[in-house]
Amino acid sequence: MTGLVYKSTGSWYTVKSKKGDFIECRMKGKFRMKGIKSTNPIAVGDIVDYELEETSDAVTGTIFNIHERKNYIVRKSVNLSHQMHIIASNIDRVFLLITINNPPTTFNFIDRFLVTAEAYNIETILVFNKIDTFDETTLDDQLYMQHVYQQIGYKCLRVSSTEMKGVDELKEMMIGKVSMFSGHSGVGKSTLVNAMEPSLHLKTKNISEASKQGQHTTTFAEMYDLSFNAKIIDTPGIKGFGIVDMEKEEISGYFPEFFKLKDQCKFNNCLHKEEPHCAIKAALEKDEIAWSRYNSYLKILEGDDEHYRTDTYDEDRKASDELRK
């Protein structure tokens, strides 16, 4: 039998059959020995083959095969630095939720996420949430950040779950697709899903006043069927976003504005650091490339995998200013 994984808790997987039934499944023991380098060999969004097992308590299943994925999005495992954690698979579109200071989302975090999405050919739309809470300074920061990414070609959307601003436009972009919501804890992923589909009643929590950071409400990634012909994968808040399985020479190719200019560099293997006649650095000096993006590129290149959740928007800008000098 074949089904779609709707929830993964690490040991049990909720699989929806073609008939629409939900079956709790385990993974076949030998399946773990196939050399998969992730902490979770099966992810939400996977199409799997399973066989039913009847017990005295209930009907369960055993997963024995994963169908080939069209894509997936990963991050470096928090506890195992050389392994990856698959957040979700077979995604049509990712919505990265961004808040300016409630909690702060930095350029570094956004860029790391976008690089990974580009590497796996997943369209990402930036959703600036909680716009109803902005003061004049916050609005300026948000519009600047939006300008940076729109100039590159990324779609951006401004949303308020509480005032329902931008929600209908967001729903239109999700019709007929499997979408994933991602971002830090506290950016309002579950609240936004509730705004689109109130019957789900997903749990939400307030931002911690002490740390200005979100508190985890979504523990495991889970897919939901929505009433307007869409599927949404709600994911746990991401603290840091380590890059995995990328060679230094390929990283700049996942920055679209860098990729357009790479062929104009004097050296084919240019890393855009100290090399002479570098087209990327020339564009940078003319402000044709955002310094925040170049700063993120250097950190990824250097393998700086700190938890960017501790960064602030101001620190992002300070780092960019230092590079200008």
HUZI-V772995 format. One record per backbone hydrogen bond with DSSP energy under -0.5 kcal/mol. NH is the residue of the N-H (numbers start at 1). CO is the residue of the C=O. E is the energy in kcal/mol with one decimal. If there is no record, write none. Layout:
BEGIN
{{NH:CO:E} {NH:CO:E}}
END
This chain:
BEGIN
{{3:48:-2.5} {4:16:-2.2} {5:46:-2.7} {6:14:-3.4} {7:14:-1.3} {8:221:-1.2} {9:12:-2.4} {13:25:-2.8} {14:7:-2.2} {15:13:-0.7} {15:23:-2.9} {16:4:-3.0} {17:15:-0.6} {17:21:-3.2} {18:2:-0.8} {20:17:-1.5} {23:15:-3.1} {23:21:-0.5} {25:13:-3.1} {25:23:-0.6} {26:61:-2.4} {28:63:-2.5} {31:28:-1.2} {32:28:-0.5} {32:29:-1.4} {33:30:-1.9} {34:31:-1.1} {39:84:-2.3} {45:5:-2.2} {46:43:-2.0} {48:3:-2.5} {48:46:-0.6} {49:65:-2.5} {50:1:-2.9} {51:62:-2.0} {53:60:-3.4} {55:53:-0.5} {55:58:-1.9} {60:53:-2.6} {60:58:-0.6} {61:24:-1.9} {62:51:-2.4} {63:26:-3.3} {64:49:-2.2} {65:49:-1.2} {67:47:-3.2} {73:88:-2.2} {75:85:-1.8} {76:242:-1.5} {77:80:-0.5} {77:83:-2.7} {81:79:-0.6} {83:80:-2.0} {84:37:-1.6} {85:75:-3.1} {86:84:-0.5} {87:73:-2.6} {87:85:-0.6} {88:73:-1.0} {89:44:-2.3} {90:71:-2.6} {92:178:-2.5} {93:178:-1.4} {94:123:-2.9} {95:180:-3.3} {96:94:-0.6} {96:125:-2.2} {97:95:-0.8} {97:182:-3.0} {98:127:-3.0} {102:103:-1.5} {103:212:-0.6} {104:101:-0.5} {105:99:-1.2} {110:106:-2.2} {111:107:-3.1} {112:108:-2.2} {113:109:-2.2} {114:110:-2.7} {115:111:-2.5} {116:112:-1.9} {117:113:-2.4} {118:114:-2.8} {119:115:-2.2} {120:116:-1.4} {121:118:-1.3} {122:117:-2.7} {123:92:-0.5} {123:121:-0.5} {125:94:-2.9} {126:155:-2.4} {127:96:-2.7} {127:125:-0.6} {128:126:-0.7} {128:157:-3.1} {129:98:-2.4} {129:127:-0.9} {131:159:-1.8} {133:130:-2.0} {134:131:-1.1} {139:135:-2.6} {140:136:-2.0} {141:137:-2.3} {142:138:-2.5} {143:139:-2.7} {144:140:-2.1} {145:141:-2.4} {146:142:-2.7} {147:143:-2.2} {148:144:-2.2} {149:145:-1.6} {150:146:-2.5} {151:147:-2.2} {152:148:-0.8} {153:149:-1.4} {154:149:-2.4} {157:126:-2.5} {159:128:-3.1} {159:157:-0.5} {160:165:-2.2} {164:160:-0.8} {165:160:-1.3} {170:166:-2.0} {171:167:-2.4} {172:168:-2.0} {173:169:-1.4} {174:170:-0.6} {174:171:-1.2} {175:171:-0.9} {176:229:-4.1} {177:174:-2.1} {179:177:-0.7} {179:231:-2.8} {180:93:-1.9} {181:233:-2.6} {182:95:-2.2} {187:184:-1.4} {192:188:-2.2} {193:189:-2.1} {194:190:-2.4} {195:191:-1.8} {196:192:-1.6} {197:193:-2.5} {200:197:-2.1} {201:198:-0.8} {208:213:-2.4} {212:208:-2.4} {214:185:-1.1} {219:217:-0.7} {222:234:-2.3} {223:6:-3.3} {224:232:-2.5} {226:224:-0.5} {226:230:-3.2} {229:226:-0.9} {230:226:-0.8} {231:177:-2.3} {232:224:-2.2} {233:179:-2.5} {234:222:-2.7} {234:232:-0.7} {235:181:-0.8} {238:183:-2.0} {250:247:-1.3} {251:247:-0.9} {251:248:-0.6} {252:248:-0.5} {253:250:-1.0} {254:251:-2.0} {255:252:-1.6} {256:254:-0.7} {258:255:-1.4} {259:255:-2.5} {260:256:-1.6} {261:258:-1.4} {262:258:-1.3} {264:261:-2.3} {265:262:-1.7} {266:277:-1.9} {270:267:-1.5} {279:277:-0.6} {282:278:-1.9} {283:279:-2.2} {284:280:-1.9} {285:281:-2.1} {286:282:-1.0} {287:284:-1.7} {288:283:-3.0} {289:283:-0.8} {294:290:-1.7} {295:291:-2.5} {296:292:-2.0} {297:293:-2.4} {298:294:-2.4} {299:295:-1.8} {300:296:-2.3} {301:297:-2.7} {302:298:-2.2} {303:300:-1.3} {304:299:-2.8} {305:303:-1.3} {308:306:-1.1} {310:307:-1.9} {311:308:-1.1} {316:312:-1.8} {317:313:-1.8} {318:314:-2.4} {319:315:-2.3} {320:316:-1.9} {321:317:-2.4} {322:318:-2.2} {323:319:-1.6} {324:320:-1.3} {325:321:-1.0} {325:322:-0.5}}
END
